[in-house]
Amino acid sequence: MRGCPAVGETVLAVGTVDRQLVLLYRPTGQVLWRAGLKGTVRGGPLLARDRVYVATEASPESRIYAVRMKDGSVVWSIPTGSVAAPLALDGDTLYAATEGGLVLRLATRDGAATWHRKLPGAVRAAPVPTPEGIALVTTADTLFLLDRRTGEILRRMKTPGAVLATPALSPHADRLYIGTTDGHFFAAALPALTVLWDLDATDGVYGSPAVARDTVYALAKNGRLWIVPDADTTGRGARSQAIDVVSITGPNPLAAGVLIGGIGGEVMLVDPATGAVRWRVQADGPIEQPPLILDGELVVVGGRGDIYLYR
């Protein structure tokens, strides 16, 4: 499988390299159904109410699908350019962006496009709906803010390096937190798209930052865990812990600590105050998607596409 699984109360939805969308019964891993797709899935599916949404790459045919959760039948599908980025859902609206730089706003009811906007560069990270507009980053090292109603470009700014993972929106929706493969971890104000602070992360940041309560977290490839108060407008309150791991995923902050996955297959819960490892489990590496916790269960996608569930 590729991309992050979508985790529901009793089910898991995953996309596979052999062009299938698969729904699993979460407690046992039993396959409930498989739906054939026209292309491979990279960005992972979305679960919403009674549907699963998924997009495919152009291998061989790129489309966006809405599938019934109860039986895997297709509600609608539309052709698009190759989609490698995750989809974004905002109420009854679905946002998608292609490797050709085309951004689409679609109605979840029938897949009808309200607007589409061509941007320079490919899109690897999911669009981020905000009250100020739709934010997204392209491989032209540019952050864009688009009008939600029309798709018009409202603002743009150059980013200090490539952004491969989805930015995190602050709790007050007034800034974005972004990591780059050039080793920057920075905050951009909304709607102005001005840089509030920019930290040297000491290595590339390949996974998405994560916001929990009043704190934002980011993980550099060399295992340096960055912790910044959300109220910090200068970055001077940032601190970091060196974790003995090499990671290309984002952190997952929990009440008991921060979950981290490594390319060697290690999954660990660390104390953000000291960097101490509270517990560790081993899966097949590399871990390329953040480990997930739901209802006390740990879900991990291993390097061979195996899904591990720990209770």
C-alpha positions as CSV (number, residue, x, y, z in Angstrom):
1,M,0.0,0.0,0.0
2,R,1.0,3.7,-0.4
3,G,-0.1,6.8,1.4
4,C,-1.6,7.1,4.8
5,P,-4.5,4.9,5.7
6,A,-7.9,6.5,6.5
7,V,-8.9,5.4,10.0
8,G,-12.6,5.2,11.0
9,E,-14.3,4.0,14.1
10,T,-14.5,0.4,12.9
11,V,-12.8,0.4,9.5
12,L,-9.5,1.2,7.7
13,A,-9.3,2.3,4.1
14,V,-6.1,1.9,2.1
15,G,-4.9,2.4,-1.5
16,T,-2.6,-0.2,-3.0
17,V,0.1,-0.3,-5.7
18,D,-2.0,-2.8,-7.7
19,R,-4.7,-0.2,-8.3
20,Q,-7.2,-1.2,-5.6
21,L,-9.0,0.6,-2.8
22,V,-9.5,-1.8,0.1
23,L,-11.7,-1.4,3.2
24,L,-10.7,-3.4,6.3
25,Y,-12.5,-4.2,9.5
26,R,-10.3,-2.6,12.0
27,P,-10.5,-5.0,15.0
28,T,-9.4,-8.0,12.9
29,G,-8.0,-6.8,9.6
30,Q,-10.6,-8.7,7.6
31,V,-11.1,-7.4,4.1
32,L,-14.6,-6.1,3.7
33,W,-14.3,-5.3,0.0
34,R,-11.9,-4.3,-2.7
35,A,-12.7,-1.8,-5.5
36,G,-10.6,-1.7,-8.7
37,L,-9.2,1.6,-9.7
38,K,-7.7,2.9,-13.0
39,G,-4.4,4.0,-11.4
40,T,-2.2,3.6,-8.4
41,V,-2.9,5.5,-5.1
42,R,-0.1,7.7,-3.6
43,G,-1.9,10.2,-1.4
44,G,-4.2,7.9,0.6
45,P,-8.0,7.8,0.8
46,L,-10.4,10.0,2.9
47,L,-13.3,8.7,4.9
48,A,-16.4,11.0,5.2
49,R,-19.8,9.8,6.4
50,D,-20.9,7.0,4.1
51,R,-18.2,7.5,1.4
52,V,-14.5,7.0,0.7
53,Y,-12.7,9.5,-1.6
54,V,-9.5,8.6,-3.4
55,A,-7.4,9.9,-6.3
56,T,-5.0,8.0,-8.5
57,E,-1.8,8.7,-10.4
58,A,-1.5,8.5,-14.1
59,S,-0.4,4.9,-14.1
60,P,-2.1,4.2,-16.3
61,E,-5.2,6.5,-15.8
62,S,-5.7,9.3,-13.2
63,R,-9.1,9.8,-11.7
64,I,-10.8,11.0,-8.5
65,Y,-13.4,8.6,-7.1
66,A,-16.2,8.7,-4.6
67,V,-17.0,5.2,-3.4
68,R,-19.8,3.9,-1.2
69,M,-18.4,2.7,2.1
70,K,-21.0,-0.1,2.5
71,D,-20.1,-2.0,-0.6
72,G,-17.3,-0.3,-2.6
73,S,-19.5,0.7,-5.5
74,V,-18.5,3.8,-7.3
75,V,-20.8,6.8,-6.8
76,W,-18.9,9.0,-9.3
77,S,-15.5,9.3,-10.8
78,I,-13.9,12.1,-12.9
79,P,-10.7,12.2,-15.0
80,T,-7.9,14.5,-13.8
81,G,-4.2,14.8,-14.2
82,S,-2.0,12.6,-12.1
83,V,-2.7,13.2,-8.3
84,A,0.1,12.4,-5.9
85,A,-1.0,14.7,-3.1
86,P,-3.6,13.8,-0.5
87,L,-7.1,15.2,-1.0
88,A,-8.6,17.8,1.3
89,L,-12.2,17.8,2.5
90,D,-14.0,20.9,3.7
91,G,-17.7,20.2,4.4
92,D,-19.4,19.3,1.1
93,T,-16.3,20.4,-0.9
94,L,-13.3,18.3,-2.0
95,Y,-10.0,19.9,-3.1
96,A,-7.5,18.1,-5.2
97,A,-4.2,19.2,-6.9
98,T,-2.3,17.4,-9.6
99,E,1.3,16.8,-10.5
100,G,0.7,19.2,-13.4
101,G,-0.2,22.0,-10.9
102,L,-3.9,22.0,-11.6
103,V,-6.0,22.7,-8.4
104,L,-9.7,21.7,-8.4
105,R,-12.7,22.4,-6.2
106,L,-15.2,19.6,-6.5
107,A,-18.7,19.1,-5.1
108,T,-18.8,15.9,-3.0
109,R,-22.3,15.2,-4.2
110,D,-21.5,14.5,-7.8
111,G,-17.8,15.5,-8.5
112,A,-18.8,18.6,-10.4
113,A,-16.0,21.2,-10.6
114,T,-16.8,24.7,-9.3
115,W,-13.4,26.0,-10.5
116,H,-9.9,24.9,-11.5
117,R,-6.7,26.9,-11.3
118,K,-3.3,26.1,-13.0
119,L,-0.3,26.8,-10.9
120,P,3.4,26.6,-11.7
121,G,5.0,23.4,-10.5
122,A,3.7,20.0,-9.3
123,V,1.7,19.6,-6.0
124,R,2.9,16.9,-3.6
125,A,1.2,18.1,-0.4
126,A,-2.5,18.4,0.3
127,P,-4.3,21.7,-0.1
128,V,-5.2,23.3,3.3
129,P,-8.6,24.9,3.6
130,T,-8.4,28.0,5.8
131,P,-10.9,30.8,6.6
132,E,-8.7,33.1,4.4
133,G,-8.6,30.8,1.4
134,I,-7.0,27.6,0.2
135,A,-3.3,27.3,0.9
136,L,-1.0,25.0,-1.0
137,V,2.6,24.6,-2.0
138,T,4.1,23.6,-5.4
139,T,7.5,22.3,-6.4
140,A,8.2,25.8,-7.8
141,D,9.0,26.4,-4.1
142,T,6.0,28.7,-3.8
143,L,3.2,28.9,-1.3
144,F,-0.1,30.1,-2.7
145,L,-3.3,31.3,-1.2
146,L,-6.4,30.9,-3.4
147,D,-9.8,32.4,-3.1
148,R,-12.2,29.7,-1.9
149,R,-15.1,30.8,-4.2
150,T,-13.2,31.5,-7.5
151,G,-9.7,29.9,-7.2
152,E,-8.1,33.3,-7.9
153,I,-4.6,33.7,-6.6
154,L,-4.8,36.1,-3.6
155,R,-1.2,35.8,-2.3
156,R,2.0,34.0,-3.0
157,M,5.4,33.7,-1.4
158,K,8.6,31.8,-2.1
159,T,9.4,29.0,0.3
160,P,13.0,28.4,1.6
161,G,13.2,25.0,-0.1
162,A,11.0,22.2,-1.3
163,V,7.8,21.3,0.6
164,L,6.8,17.6,0.3
165,A,4.3,17.4,3.2
166,T,1.1,19.2,4.1
167,P,1.4,22.4,6.2
168,A,-0.2,22.5,9.6
169,L,-2.8,25.1,10.3
170,S,-2.6,26.8,13.7
171,P,-5.5,26.4,16.2
172,H,-6.6,30.0,15.5
173,A,-6.2,29.5,11.8
174,D,-4.0,32.6,11.6
175,R,-0.8,30.9,10.4
176,L,0.7,27.9,8.7
177,Y,3.6,25.8,9.9
178,I,5.7,24.4,7.2
179,G,8.9,22.2,6.9
180,T,11.2,22.0,3.9
181,T,13.7,19.4,2.6
182,D,16.4,22.2,2.9
183,G,16.1,22.1,6.7
184,H,13.8,25.0,7.4
185,F,10.9,24.9,9.8
186,F,8.9,28.2,9.6
187,A,5.6,29.9,10.3
188,A,3.7,31.9,7.7
189,A,1.1,34.4,8.7
190,L,-2.4,34.3,7.1
191,P,-3.6,36.0,5.0
192,A,-0.5,38.0,4.3
193,L,1.9,35.0,3.7
194,T,4.7,36.7,5.6
195,V,7.3,34.7,7.5
196,L,6.9,35.1,11.3
197,W,9.8,32.9,12.2
198,D,12.2,30.5,10.4
199,L,14.2,27.9,12.3
200,D,17.2,25.9,11.2
201,A,15.9,22.4,11.7
202,T,19.4,21.0,11.3
203,D,18.2,18.6,8.6
204,G,15.5,18.2,6.1
205,V,11.9,18.1,7.2
206,Y,10.0,15.5,5.1
207,G,6.9,14.9,7.2
208,S,4.1,17.3,8.1
209,P,4.3,19.4,11.3
210,A,1.6,18.7,13.8
211,V,-0.3,21.0,16.2
212,A,-1.7,19.8,19.5
213,R,-3.4,22.1,21.9
214,D,-1.1,25.2,22.2
215,T,2.1,23.7,20.7
216,V,3.4,22.8,17.2
217,Y,5.9,20.0,16.6
218,A,8.1,19.1,13.6
219,L,10.6,16.3,13.1
220,A,13.8,16.6,11.1
221,K,15.2,13.6,9.3
222,N,18.1,13.3,11.7
223,G,15.7,12.8,14.6
224,R,15.7,16.4,16.0
225,L,12.2,17.0,17.4
226,W,11.2,20.7,17.4
227,I,8.7,22.1,19.8
228,V,7.3,25.7,19.5
229,P,4.5,27.3,21.4
230,D,1.7,28.3,19.1
231,A,1.6,31.8,20.7
232,D,5.2,32.4,19.8
233,T,5.5,35.0,17.0
234,T,9.3,35.2,16.9
235,G,10.5,31.6,17.2
236,R,12.6,32.5,20.3
237,G,10.5,30.1,22.4
238,A,11.5,27.1,20.3
239,R,13.3,24.1,21.8
240,S,14.3,20.8,20.5
241,Q,15.2,17.3,21.6
242,A,17.7,14.9,19.8
243,I,16.0,11.5,19.3
244,D,18.0,8.5,18.2
245,V,16.1,7.9,15.0
246,V,16.2,8.7,11.3
247,S,12.7,9.7,10.2
248,I,10.9,10.9,7.1
249,T,7.5,11.1,8.7
250,G,5.8,13.8,10.8
251,P,5.4,13.5,14.6
252,N,2.1,12.6,16.2
253,P,1.7,14.5,19.5
254,L,-0.4,12.8,22.2
255,A,-1.2,13.5,25.8
256,A,1.3,10.9,26.9
257,G,4.1,12.0,24.6
258,V,5.0,12.2,20.9
259,L,4.8,9.3,18.5
260,I,7.6,8.9,16.0
261,G,8.3,6.4,13.2
262,G,11.7,5.7,11.8
263,I,13.1,4.4,8.5
264,G,14.4,1.4,10.4
265,G,10.9,0.3,11.3
266,E,11.1,1.6,14.9
267,V,8.0,3.2,16.4
268,M,8.4,5.0,19.7
269,L,6.7,7.3,22.1
270,V,9.1,10.0,23.4
271,D,8.8,12.5,26.2
272,P,9.0,15.9,24.6
273,A,10.4,17.5,27.7
274,T,13.5,15.2,27.9
275,G,13.6,13.2,24.7
276,A,13.5,10.0,26.7
277,V,11.8,7.0,25.0
278,R,8.8,5.8,27.0
279,W,8.2,2.7,24.9
280,R,9.2,1.3,21.5
281,V,7.9,-1.4,19.1
282,Q,9.5,-2.7,15.9
283,A,7.8,-3.1,12.5
284,D,9.3,-3.7,9.1
285,G,10.9,-0.5,7.8
286,P,10.9,2.0,6.5
287,I,8.0,3.8,8.3
288,E,6.9,6.4,5.7
289,Q,3.6,7.4,7.2
290,P,3.0,8.8,10.8
291,P,1.9,6.2,13.3
292,L,-1.8,6.7,14.3
293,I,-3.6,6.4,17.6
294,L,-7.4,6.0,17.7
295,D,-9.4,4.7,20.7
296,G,-6.2,3.4,22.4
297,E,-5.1,1.4,19.3
298,L,-1.8,2.1,17.5
299,V,-1.9,1.7,13.7
300,V,1.4,1.5,11.8
301,V,2.0,1.0,8.1
302,G,5.2,-1.0,7.6
303,G,7.7,-0.8,4.8
304,R,6.3,-3.8,2.9
305,G,2.8,-2.3,3.0
306,D,1.8,-4.5,6.0
307,I,-0.6,-2.8,8.5
308,Y,0.1,-3.4,12.2
309,L,-2.4,-2.8,14.9
310,Y,-1.3,-2.7,18.6
311,R,-3.6,-2.5,21.6
